[in-house]
Amino acid sequence: MRACRLAVLLGLIAVESLIGWQSTGELPGQYFRLLEKGAARVEQQLATQPAADLKTLEARGDGWRLFPHTILVAAVLYAKKDAENHRYHDPKMLALALRIGDLLAGESERGAFQARLNSDRDTYMWLDAYRILEPHLGAERRARWRRELERNITGLAADSAERSGFPGFQSPFIGTSPNHLSLWASTVYLAGRVFGNREWIKIGTGVMRRFSTEEQSPDGFWGEHERSLPTPGYDYTSYTGVALYYEHSHDPAALQALRRGLDFHKYFTYPDGTVPGVLDDRNRYTVVAGWNAPGFNEWSEDNPPPAGNDESASKGQFGFTNFPDGRRYAGFLTSFFRTGEVAYEDLGRLAQDALYYHPGPKAAIPQDEPLYVRRLGVPAAIRKTNPWVVCLSGLISTQAVNNQYYLDRQGNFEIFHEKTGLIITGANSKRQPELATFSEILLGQVFHMPMSSRLQMGDGQDRLSLAYNTFFSDLYVPKPTGSVLQFHFSITGHGRPAENPLLTLQLCLKRGETLETGTGRKILLGRERIDLGPEDLHGSIRHHGWTMKCDPTARLEWPVYPYDPYTDAPEKSLDHAVGAISVPLRLNARPGHSVRPNEQQISFVVGVE
C-alpha cells in the first residue's frame, strides 16, 4: 500500500512539473523571439558601422566572433513560415541577409573570410542561407555567392576525403577534433545536394555514415580523444553534424544515432542546463546559453572572459526535436537564453534550430523528475535525488602530453544542488596535480591519475573505487536525506607509502561572497590569496547557502586558477577559480601487511540551508 501511495505521489509530482514547463515559452516561438531581437541588434550595428569589415564587426571579442552566422538569422526570419515568426517575408530581413551575404562574398574574394578561426562554421551558415534564399538572389548575386561558397567548400571536401578511410575519427588518428570533421563533412554533403556535386555527396555520405554507425559510443556520444570516453561539451557539435546530415539524407542510421545521443545528453545535464565537467576531457565548463549565460556577463579588465570555449547547448537542438522528449529537452536548454543578449554563433545555431524544428508532442525528461539514475557502460554515472545531483567518474585515459587541448582525467566527483548550483566540481585540468582528486609522489615523480577504477551503483549508496600506486580509495555516497548529503573516503594502503599522498576536492567558491569558517571567521573572497589550515577551518565551511563539515586535518586554498586549454596557461578570471580543500593521507608501512584495509577514513557532510 505504501509503495502504491508513493507511486501516485511521484506521478502527481511529474504531472505538476509537466504543467509547469508547458506554461513556459514554447518552441519554436522562443527561437523566433530570440532571433528577432538578435537581428535588430545586427541591423543597428551595421547602421552605425556601414563600411565595417569582418575584423571590425568581430572586434568585440571571442563571444562575438563569427559574425557571418547572422546571415542565417535574417534568412530564416524571412523564409521560415510559422505563426510565431512575425518577420516572415519581411523585406527588411531579406535586405539584411543580402547585405551580409554580399559582405561575406567580398571578404572571401580577398581571402579575409577564410583566414579567420572556424570559418568552416560560417561557411555552413552562408550555404544554408543561400539554399533558402536562392530564388530571391538574382542571377549576378547567385553566381557570385555560389562561386565563393564552392571555393570555401572545396577545401572542406578535400580535408574530409583524406580522412574518410582513417582507422578512427578521434584526434589521435585524424589530427583534428571529431567535432570539426562532423561539421566539415555534413557541410560538404549539403553543398553537394545544393550544387548538384555528386562527388561531394559521396564524400559527405561516407564520413557521416561512419559517424552514425561506427564512431559513436554505444552510450550515445562521440569521444574526442578515445571513442569510449565522453567529451560532453563538444559532443553537441558532433551531434549537430549528424543532425544536419539526417535532415537532407533521411538516413535511418543517422536517426538512430540521434536517438542515442539524446539519451546521453538528457541524462548528463544538470538542472541548470550545465554539463558535468567531471566527464569532459576538453572543457572544465560548457556554457549553456553562450557568452551571455548567468555569471558570464560581468567581464572586465580585472576579470576577463575565458579565451576560447565556444561550446554551447544551442547546437544540435533541431536533432533532438525528432523525438517527443527531445522537444522538451530543446525547450529546457533554450530557456536559459535571454532575449536580446545572444551572441553571433548562438544566434546562428538557434536559427538552424528554428529552420529544422520538428513539431509534435512532448514528453518529460530527467530534469522534470524527482529521482533518476543513469549509468554508462564505462565507469561513470549520474544520480538525482530530489534537489541533489551527484556525478561519479572512474574514467581513465592516457595523458595527451603534446596536445594542449586535452585535459588529464584527474577529477572524479561532483555535487550539485538545485538551490546553490555546483558545490564540488570534478572538472579536469592539465599538469595540475594540486587539483586532482588524489596525488602521490613516488620515485621523484608526481602521479595524479588513477591506474584502475570500479563503479558500483546501489539502491542505498554508490561506491567509486580508484586505485593508485601505493593505495586505493573507496568513495561511498549514500543517498542524501532532505537537505543533507554525506560521503566518505575509505583509504586502503599497500606496500611502501609514497611521499605526500593527498586527497583534494575542488570547491565552487564565488568571488565577492563571504566564506565563514568553523571558528566564526568571515572572509570576503577576491583576488587575495587565502591559505587556511586546520586551526582556521576548525572542520567547517559555510558559503553561498551551503555548509560543509570536513575532516579536522583539512586545509583550504583560494584562489586556485585551473588550466585553460585555449591559452595553454592558467585561467585569469575569478569566475573560474576554485577553492582546493585537501586532506593528507596517513599511510604507514606495517611489516607483514602489504595491504592495510581501511587504513584511514575521511568523512564530509554537505548541507544546504
C-alpha positions in Angstrom: 0.0 0.0 0.0 2.8 2.4 0.9 4.5 1.6 -2.4 1.2 2.4 -4.2 0.8 5.7 -2.5 4.4 6.6 -3.3 3.9 5.8 -7.0 0.8 8.0 -7.0 2.7 10.8 -5.3 5.6 10.6 -7.7 3.1 10.6 -10.6 1.5 13.8 -9.3 4.9 15.5 -8.9 5.7 14.5 -12.5 2.3 15.9 -13.8 2.9 19.2 -11.9 6.3 19.5 -13.4 4.9 18.8 -16.9 2.3 21.5 -16.4 5.0 23.9 -15.2 7.2 23.5 -18.3 4.3 23.6 -20.7 3.3 27.0 -19.4 6.8 28.4 -20.2 8.0 29.8 -23.6 7.2 27.1 -26.2 9.3 26.2 -29.2 9.7 27.2 -31.9 8.2 30.5 -30.8 11.1 31.2 -28.4 13.5 30.7 -31.2 11.9 33.4 -33.3 11.8 35.8 -30.4 15.5 35.3 -29.8 16.2 35.7 -33.5 14.1 38.8 -33.9 15.9 40.6 -31.1 19.3 39.4 -32.4 18.5 40.6 -35.9 17.5 44.0 -34.6 20.9 44.4 -32.9 22.7 43.3 -36.1 20.8 45.9 -38.1 21.7 48.6 -35.6 25.4 47.5 -35.7 25.5 47.7 -39.4 23.7 51.1 -39.4 26.3 52.6 -37.1 29.2 50.9 -39.0 28.1 50.9 -42.6 31.6 50.4 -44.0 32.8 47.8 -41.4 34.6 44.7 -42.5 34.5 41.4 -40.6 37.6 42.3 -38.5 35.8 45.4 -37.2 32.5 43.7 -36.7 34.1 40.9 -34.7 36.4 43.2 -32.6 34.3 42.9 -29.5 35.9 39.6 -28.6 35.6 35.8 -28.5 31.9 35.7 -27.7 31.1 38.0 -30.6 33.2 36.5 -33.3 31.7 34.5 -36.2 29.6 37.5 -37.3 28.7 35.6 -40.6 26.4 33.3 -38.5 23.9 36.2 -38.5 23.2 35.7 -42.2 21.1 32.6 -41.3 19.3 34.5 -38.7 18.0 37.0 -41.2 17.4 34.3 -43.9 15.3 32.1 -41.5 13.3 35.1 -40.3 12.5 36.0 -43.9 11.9 32.5 -45.3 10.5 30.3 -42.5 6.7 30.3 -42.4 5.5 29.9 -38.8 2.7 31.5 -36.8 5.3 32.7 -34.3 7.6 34.2 -36.9 6.4 37.8 -37.2 9.2 38.7 -39.7 8.2 36.2 -42.3 8.6 37.7 -45.7 9.6 41.0 -44.2 11.6 42.8 -46.9 13.9 44.2 -44.3 15.0 40.7 -43.3 15.7 39.8 -46.9 17.7 43.1 -47.3 19.7 42.3 -44.2 20.5 38.8 -45.4 21.6 40.0 -48.8 23.8 42.7 -47.3 25.5 40.3 -45.0 26.0 37.8 -47.9 27.5 40.4 -50.1 29.9 41.4 -47.3 30.9 37.7 -47.0 31.4 37.4 -50.7 33.7 40.5 -50.7 35.7 39.2 -47.7 36.0 35.8 -49.3 37.3 37.3 -52.6 40.2 38.9 -50.8 40.9 35.9 -48.6 39.9 37.5 -45.3 36.9 35.2 -44.8 38.9 32.0 -44.9 41.7 33.3 -42.7 39.5 33.5 -39.6 39.3 30.8 -37.0 36.4 28.4 -37.6 35.4 29.9 -40.9 34.0 26.5 -41.9 31.2 27.1 -39.4 30.4 30.4 -41.1 30.5 28.6 -44.5 27.7 26.3 -43.4 25.6 29.3 -42.3 26.2 31.1 -45.6 25.4 27.9 -47.6 22.1 27.2 -45.9 21.1 30.9 -46.3 22.0 30.6 -50.0 19.8 27.5 -50.2 16.7 29.0 -48.7 17.1 32.4 -50.4 18.2 31.3 -53.8 15.0 32.3 -55.6 15.5 35.9 -54.3 19.2 36.4 -55.1 19.1 37.3 -58.8 21.5 35.9 -61.4 24.5 38.0 -60.6 24.4 37.7 -56.9 23.6 34.0 -57.1 26.6 33.3 -59.3 28.9 35.4 -57.0 27.8 33.7 -53.8 28.0 30.3 -55.3 31.5 30.8 -56.7 32.8 31.8 -53.2 30.9 29.1 -51.4 32.3 26.4 -53.7 35.8 27.8 -53.3 35.5 27.5 -49.5 33.8 24.1 -49.5 36.4 22.6 -51.9 38.9 22.7 -49.0 36.5 21.1 -46.6 35.8 18.4 -49.1 39.5 17.6 -49.5 40.0 17.6 -45.7 37.1 15.3 -45.3 38.0 12.9 -48.1 41.6 12.4 -47.0 40.4 11.3 -43.5 37.4 9.2 -44.6 39.4 5.9 -44.5 41.4 6.6 -41.4 41.0 3.9 -38.7 39.1 6.1 -36.3 37.6 9.6 -36.2 39.3 10.6 -32.9 42.0 13.2 -32.6 45.0 10.8 -32.4 44.0 9.4 -35.8 42.6 12.4 -37.8 44.8 15.2 -36.5 41.9 17.4 -35.6 38.8 17.1 -33.4 36.0 14.8 -34.5 33.5 17.7 -33.9 35.4 19.6 -36.7 35.2 16.6 -39.1 31.5 16.2 -38.4 30.8 19.8 -39.3 33.1 19.7 -42.4 31.6 16.6 -43.8 27.9 17.5 -43.2 28.5 20.9 -44.8 30.2 19.1 -47.8 27.2 16.8 -48.0 24.7 19.7 -48.0 26.7 21.6 -50.6 26.7 18.5 -52.8 22.9 18.5 -52.6 22.6 22.2 -53.2 25.0 22.5 -56.1 24.5 19.0 -57.6 28.0 17.9 -56.9 27.9 14.1 -56.7 31.5 13.7 -55.5 30.7 16.0 -52.5 27.6 13.9 -51.8 29.7 10.8 -51.9 32.4 12.2 -49.6 29.8 13.6 -47.1 27.8 10.4 -47.1 30.9 8.2 -46.4 32.1 10.2 -43.4 28.6 10.9 -41.9 27.5 7.3 -42.2 30.6 6.3 -40.2 29.8 8.9 -37.6 26.3 7.3 -37.4 27.2 3.6 -37.5 30.8 3.1 -36.3 32.2 6.1 -34.4 29.5 6.7 -31.8 29.9 5.0 -28.5 27.1 2.7 -27.5 26.5 5.2 -24.7 25.5 7.8 -27.3 28.4 10.2 -27.6 31.4 10.8 -29.9 34.6 10.7 -27.9 37.1 13.2 -28.9 40.3 11.5 -27.8 39.1 8.0 -27.2 35.9 6.6 -28.7 34.6 5.0 -25.4 35.2 8.2 -23.3 32.8 11.2 -23.4 33.5 14.8 -24.2 30.0 16.2 -23.5 30.6 19.8 -24.4 31.9 19.3 -27.9 29.6 16.4 -28.4 26.8 18.9 -29.0 28.8 20.0 -32.1 29.4 16.5 -33.4 25.7 15.8 -32.9 24.9 18.9 -35.0 26.7 17.5 -38.0 24.9 14.2 -37.8 21.6 16.0 -37.3 22.2 18.2 -40.5 23.1 15.1 -42.5 19.9 13.4 -41.4 17.8 16.4 -42.4 18.8 16.1 -46.0 19.6 12.3 -46.3 16.9 10.8 -44.1 19.4 8.0 -43.4 17.7 5.8 -40.7 21.2 5.1 -39.2 21.6 8.8 -38.5 18.2 8.9 -36.8 19.2 6.0 -34.6 22.5 7.8 -33.7 20.5 11.0 -32.9 18.3 8.9 -30.5 21.3 7.5 -28.7 22.8 11.0 -28.5 19.7 12.4 -27.0 19.6 9.7 -24.3 23.2 10.6 -23.3 22.7 14.3 -23.2 19.3 14.5 -21.5 20.6 12.5 -18.5 24.0 14.1 -18.2 22.7 17.6 -17.9 22.3 19.4 -14.5 19.0 21.1 -13.7 20.6 24.5 -14.6 21.5 23.2 -18.1 25.2 22.8 -17.5 27.2 19.7 -18.4 29.1 17.6 -15.8 32.7 18.8 -16.1 33.9 15.6 -14.4 33.2 13.7 -17.6 34.8 16.1 -20.0 38.4 15.9 -21.2 38.3 19.2 -23.3 36.5 21.8 -21.2 36.1 22.4 -17.5 32.7 24.0 -18.3 30.4 24.2 -21.2 28.4 27.5 -21.5 24.7 26.7 -21.7 23.4 29.9 -23.2 26.6 31.1 -24.9 28.6 34.0 -23.6 25.6 35.7 -22.0 24.6 33.0 -19.6 24.2 34.0 -15.9 27.7 34.5 -14.4 29.2 35.3 -17.8 28.0 38.9 -18.1 30.4 40.8 -15.7 33.7 40.7 -17.7 36.1 43.5 -17.1 39.8 44.2 -17.5 40.3 42.7 -14.0 38.0 39.8 -14.7 38.5 38.9 -18.4 36.4 36.2 -20.2 37.8 32.8 -20.9 39.8 32.7 -24.0 38.2 30.0 -26.2 35.4 27.8 -25.1 32.7 28.4 -27.6 30.6 25.3 -27.0 27.0 26.0 -26.2 23.8 23.9 -26.0 22.4 26.0 -28.8 24.0 23.4 -31.1 22.0 20.5 -32.5 18.7 21.1 -30.8 16.9 20.5 -34.0 18.2 17.0 -34.0 16.7 16.4 -30.5 13.3 17.6 -31.8 12.9 14.4 -33.9 11.6 12.9 -30.6 9.0 13.9 -28.0 11.4 14.0 -25.1 13.9 15.8 -27.3 11.4 18.6 -28.0 11.1 19.1 -24.2 14.9 18.9 -23.8 15.4 21.5 -26.5 12.9 23.8 -24.8 14.7 23.2 -21.5 18.0 24.3 -23.0 16.6 27.3 -24.8 15.0 28.6 -21.6 18.5 29.7 -20.4 18.9 32.2 -23.3 18.0 35.8 -22.6 16.2 37.7 -25.3 18.3 40.4 -26.9 21.5 39.1 -25.3 22.6 36.2 -27.6 26.0 36.3 -29.3 26.6 35.7 -33.0 27.4 32.0 -33.0 24.5 31.1 -30.8 22.2 33.2 -32.9 23.2 31.3 -36.0 22.7 27.9 -34.3 19.3 28.9 -32.9 18.4 30.0 -36.4 19.4 26.5 -37.6 17.3 25.0 -34.8 14.3 27.1 -35.9 14.8 26.2 -39.5 14.8 22.4 -38.9 12.5 22.3 -35.9 10.2 19.2 -35.8 6.9 20.0 -34.2 5.0 17.3 -32.2 4.0 16.1 -28.8 6.5 16.4 -25.9 7.5 14.0 -23.1 9.1 14.5 -19.7 12.9 14.5 -19.3 15.0 13.6 -16.3 15.2 17.2 -15.2 11.4 17.0 -14.7 11.6 14.1 -12.4 12.5 14.0 -8.6 14.6 10.8 -8.9 16.7 9.2 -11.6 19.9 7.4 -12.1 21.9 6.7 -15.3 25.0 4.5 -15.6 27.2 4.4 -18.7 28.9 1.3 -20.0 32.2 2.9 -18.9 32.6 3.7 -15.1 30.6 6.9 -15.0 27.1 7.6 -13.6 24.8 10.4 -12.5 22.1 10.2 -9.9 19.4 12.8 -9.0 17.7 12.6 -5.6 15.3 15.4 -5.3 17.4 18.6 -5.3 20.7 16.8 -5.2 22.6 15.5 -8.2 25.8 13.6 -7.9 28.1 12.6 -10.8 30.8 10.0 -10.4 33.6 9.2 -12.9 36.1 6.5 -12.8 37.2 7.2 -16.4 40.8 6.5 -17.1 42.8 7.7 -20.2 46.3 8.3 -21.2 47.7 11.8 -21.0 47.8 13.7 -24.2 51.2 15.3 -23.3 51.8 17.1 -26.6 48.2 18.3 -27.1 47.3 21.4 -25.1 43.6 20.9 -25.8 43.1 17.7 -23.9 42.8 17.6 -20.1 44.1 15.0 -17.7 41.2 12.9 -16.4 42.1 13.6 -12.8 38.7 14.6 -11.3 36.2 12.0 -10.2 33.3 13.5 -8.2 30.8 16.3 -8.4 27.9 17.5 -6.2 25.1 19.8 -7.5 22.2 21.2 -5.6 19.2 22.9 -7.3 19.4 25.8 -5.0 23.1 26.5 -4.9 24.3 25.0 -8.2 27.6 23.1 -8.3 29.2 22.8 -4.8 32.0 20.4 -5.6 33.4 20.2 -9.2 35.3 17.3 -10.5 36.3 19.2 -13.6 39.6 18.1 -15.1 42.8 20.1 -15.6 46.3 19.6 -17.1 49.6 19.5 -15.4 47.9 20.5 -12.1 48.1 17.6 -9.6 47.2 20.2 -6.9 43.6 19.9 -8.3 43.5 16.1 -8.8 41.2 14.1 -6.5 44.3 12.1 -5.4 48.0 12.6 -5.9 51.2 10.9 -4.6 54.9 11.3 -5.2 56.8 8.1 -6.0 60.5 7.8 -7.2 60.6 11.6 -7.6 57.5 11.7 -9.9 54.1 13.0 -9.2 51.2 10.7 -10.0 47.7 12.2 -10.1 45.6 9.9 -12.4 44.1 6.6 -11.3 45.6 3.3 -12.6 42.3 1.4 -12.2 38.8 2.0 -11.2 35.5 0.4 -10.4 32.0 1.9 -10.1 29.1 0.2 -8.2 25.7 1.8 -8.1 23.4 0.6 -5.4 19.9 1.3 -4.0 21.3 2.6 -0.7 24.6 4.0 -1.7 27.0 4.3 -4.6 30.7 3.3 -4.5 33.5 4.6 -6.6 36.9 2.9 -6.2 40.1 4.4 -7.5 43.5 2.6 -7.4 46.9 4.3 -7.3 50.5 3.1 -6.9 50.5 2.9 -3.1 46.8 2.9 -2.1 43.3 2.7 -3.3 40.2 4.7 -2.2 36.6 3.7 -1.8 34.3 6.7 -2.1 30.9 5.9 -0.6 28.0 8.2 -1.3 24.7 7.2 0.5 21.5 8.6 -0.8 21.0 12.1 0.6 18.3 12.8 3.0 16.5 16.1 2.9 19.0 19.0 3.0 22.0 16.9 3.9 24.4 14.8 1.7 27.1 12.7 3.4 30.1 11.0 1.7 33.3 9.5 2.9 36.5 8.0 1.6 38.0 4.8 2.9 41.7 4.6 2.1 43.5 1.2 1.9 47.3 1.4 1.7 49.5 -1.2 0.2 53.3 -1.5 0.1 55.6 1.3 0.9 53.8 4.6 1.2 54.5 7.4 -1.3 55.6 10.9 -0.4 52.8 13.4 0.4 49.8 11.4 -0.7 46.8 13.8 -0.8 43.1 13.9 -1.2 41.8 17.2 -2.8 38.3 18.4 -3.6 37.6 21.4 -5.8 35.0 23.8 -4.1 32.9 26.1 -6.3 33.5 29.3 -4.3 32.1 32.6 -5.5 34.1 35.7 -5.8 32.6 38.7 -4.0 30.8 36.4 -1.5 31.7 35.6 2.1 33.3 32.3 3.3 32.8 31.6 7.0 35.0 29.1 8.9 34.2 26.9 11.9 35.9 29.5 14.1 33.4 32.1 13.0 35.9 34.0 10.9 34.4 35.6 7.8 36.4 36.2 4.6 35.3 38.2 1.5 36.6 36.2 -1.5 38.6 38.2 -4.0 42.0 38.0 -5.7 43.8 38.0 -2.3 45.4 34.6 -1.7 44.0 32.6 1.3 45.6 29.6 2.9 43.5 28.3 5.8 44.9 25.5 7.9 43.1 23.0 10.2 43.2 25.5 13.1 41.5 28.1 10.9 38.8 25.9 9.4 38.0 24.0 12.6 36.3 21.3 10.5 33.6 23.6 8.9 33.0 25.9 6.0 29.9 28.0 5.2 29.4 29.6 1.8 26.8 30.5 -0.8 23.9 28.9 1.1 25.7 25.6 1.9 27.8 24.3 4.8 30.5 21.6 4.7 31.7 19.6 7.7 35.1 18.3 6.8 38.0 16.3 8.2 39.7 18.1 11.1 43.1 17.9 9.2 41.7 19.7 6.1 43.1 22.9 4.8 41.8 25.3 2.1 43.4 27.4 -0.5 41.8 30.2 -2.6 42.0 31.2 -5.4 43.4 28.3 -7.5 43.3 29.0 -11.2 42.7 25.9 -13.3 44.3 25.3 -16.6 42.8 26.9 -19.7 43.4 24.7 -22.8 42.8 27.6 -25.2 45.7 29.7 -23.9 47.8 26.8 -22.6 48.0 28.6 -19.3 46.1 29.1 -16.0 42.7 30.9 -16.2 42.7 34.6 -15.3 39.1 35.0 -14.4 38.0 34.7 -10.8 34.7 33.2 -12.1 36.7 30.1 -12.9 38.9 30.0 -9.8 38.2 27.2 -7.3 38.9 26.6 -3.7 41.1 23.5 -3.1 40.3 21.7 0.2 42.8 19.0 0.9 43.4 16.2 3.4 46.7 14.5 3.8 46.6 10.7 3.7 48.1 9.0 6.7 49.7 5.8 5.3 52.2 3.8 7.3 54.0 0.6 6.3 53.5 -2.3 8.6 55.8 -5.4 8.4 53.9 -8.4 7.3 51.0 -6.3 6.0 51.4 -5.4 2.3 47.8 -4.5 2.2 46.3 -2.4 5.0 42.4 -2.4 4.7 40.5 0.8 5.6 43.7 2.4 7.0 42.1 5.9 7.0 38.5 7.2 7.0 37.8 10.7 5.6 34.3 12.0 6.0 32.4 15.0 4.7 28.8 16.3 5.3 27.3 18.9 3.0 24.1 20.7 4.0 22.1 23.3 2.1 20.3 26.0 4.2 
